[in-house]
Amino acid sequence: MGYYALDIKISDKFMDAAAHILLNEGCLGFIENNNCLVAYFPDFIGINKIIGTVNALKERLNISGLG
């Protein structure tokens, strides 16, 4: 099985919430690294869906004033 690894820059304050959302959207796991969350997604999900998931996360953070 192949996978995609995405580096998502995010404040430590919101990393747990972001990780939870990503896991619910099919993320296999993640690594917290300073202000970056490295999220791993299986390639069978498709890169367009994964990008949509990350963009939706960014939108949620921006709407809530946390982005």
C-alpha positions, 0 to 999 in steps of 0.5 A: 500500500502506498501513502501520501505524507502531508506537512501541515503547519499548525499551532501546537495549540490546535494540533490535537484537534486537527489530528482528530479531524484528520484521523476521522477523515481517513488519516493513518497516523501522524507525527507532531514536529514543532509547528508541523503535523505530518499526516499520512493518508493511504493513496487509495483515498485519492489526492483530490479527496485528501486535499479537500480534507486539508482545505476543509480543516483550514476553513474550519480553523479560519471560521472559528478564528483559530487559523 
